[in-house]
């Protein structure tokens, strides 16, 4: 369970970094995704977990997409 939540936090952290690197505010991102700014804020504060649909919508609004890649054998 901890590994799953750690991965979720990492992905949310990357999403925050992408939003900031694109120079986009939470309000702008919310408008592009059809959400409210409070929803974006709660996700970024890790108070709420985004659904996969919402996470993909956020990434799309930022100009990115989610991909699945096979883990390399360590």
Buried (B, 14 or more C-beta within 10 A) or exposed (E): EEEEEEEBEEBBEEBBEBBEEEEBEBEBBBBBBEBEBEBBBBBBEEEBBBEEEBBBBBBEBBEBEEEEEEEEEE
